[in-house]
Amino acid sequence: MTTALTIDRGRIYGTDTVYYSAWEPYDGHSTQKTIDGVSMGRVGTRRLSETLDALQALSSERLAAVGFWHETQYEEAYAAIVNEYPSLGMNGGLNSKRDMGEIRTTEPE
């Protein structure tokens, strides 16, 4: 996808946990939010393509193809996040976790 991504950084209230996620203009994503008045979808939750959606439900072929499709989006999100926040590169230090296209870390308030 060629659309510039918006990186969202936020803190989980009352904790040292900070999260980073990548967002793009909404187009049927399964996770959606409004950022600066614009409806956005989280990278990693895009609508399945017609080709993937046509694969037999719960088949090993579909599970593998959709898994790869998600992982590709997650890597796209991580790259965009690290591009904006280079300190999160190379696993972002010992206290960070990458999961489903989001990076979480701990930072003192």
C-alpha positions in Angstrom: 0.0 0.0 0.0 1.4 3.4 -0.9 -0.6 5.6 1.5 1.5 7.3 4.1 0.8 5.8 7.5 0.0 7.7 10.7 1.8 6.4 13.8 -0.2 6.6 17.0 1.6 6.7 20.4 -0.3 6.4 23.6 0.0 5.4 27.2 -2.2 2.9 29.0 -3.6 5.1 31.8 -2.0 4.7 35.2 0.8 2.5 33.9 4.3 2.7 32.4 3.1 0.9 29.3 3.3 2.9 26.1 2.0 1.6 22.7 2.8 2.5 19.1 0.6 1.5 16.2 0.3 2.3 12.5 -2.9 3.6 11.0 -4.1 4.4 7.5 -7.4 5.8 6.0 -10.2 3.5 6.8 -11.2 1.0 4.1 -13.1 -1.8 5.9 -10.5 -2.6 8.5 -11.6 -4.6 11.5 -10.0 -2.1 13.9 -11.0 1.5 13.4 -10.6 4.8 15.3 -10.7 8.5 14.6 -7.5 10.5 14.5 -7.7 14.2 14.0 -11.2 13.9 12.7 -10.3 11.2 10.1 -11.6 7.7 10.2 -8.5 5.4 10.3 -8.0 1.6 10.1 -5.1 -0.1 11.9 -2.5 -1.7 9.7 -2.8 -5.5 10.2 -6.6 -5.4 10.2 -7.3 -4.7 6.5 -10.2 -6.3 4.8 -9.4 -9.6 3.2 -8.8 -9.5 -0.6 -11.4 -11.3 -2.7 -8.8 -13.9 -3.5 -8.1 -14.7 0.1 -11.8 -14.5 1.1 -12.6 -17.0 -1.7 -10.4 -19.7 -0.1 -12.3 -22.5 1.7 -12.9 -21.5 5.3 -10.7 -23.2 7.9 -8.7 -24.9 5.1 -4.9 -25.2 5.7 -4.4 -23.3 2.5 -6.5 -20.4 3.7 -5.0 -20.4 7.2 -1.5 -20.3 5.8 -2.3 -17.6 3.2 -4.2 -15.3 5.7 -1.4 -15.8 8.3 1.2 -14.7 5.8 -1.0 -11.8 4.7 -1.3 -10.6 8.3 2.4 -11.0 9.0 3.2 -8.9 6.0 1.0 -6.1 7.3 2.5 -6.4 10.8 6.0 -6.0 9.4 4.8 -3.0 7.4 3.5 -1.5 10.6 6.7 -2.2 12.6 8.9 -0.6 9.9 6.7 2.5 9.9 6.8 2.8 13.7 10.6 2.3 13.9 11.0 4.8 11.1 9.3 7.4 13.2 10.7 6.2 16.5 14.2 4.8 15.8 14.8 4.0 19.4 12.3 1.1 19.0 14.5 -0.5 16.3 16.2 -3.9 16.9 13.4 -5.0 19.3 13.2 -1.7 21.0 15.2 -2.8 24.0 14.6 -5.5 26.5 11.3 -4.1 27.8 9.4 -4.0 24.5 7.1 -6.4 22.8 5.9 -6.6 19.2 2.5 -8.1 18.7 0.0 -7.9 15.8 1.6 -4.8 14.3 1.9 -2.9 17.6 4.9 -2.2 19.7 4.5 -1.9 23.4 7.2 -0.8 25.8 7.6 0.6 29.3 8.5 4.2 29.8 8.4 6.1 33.1 5.6 8.7 33.4 
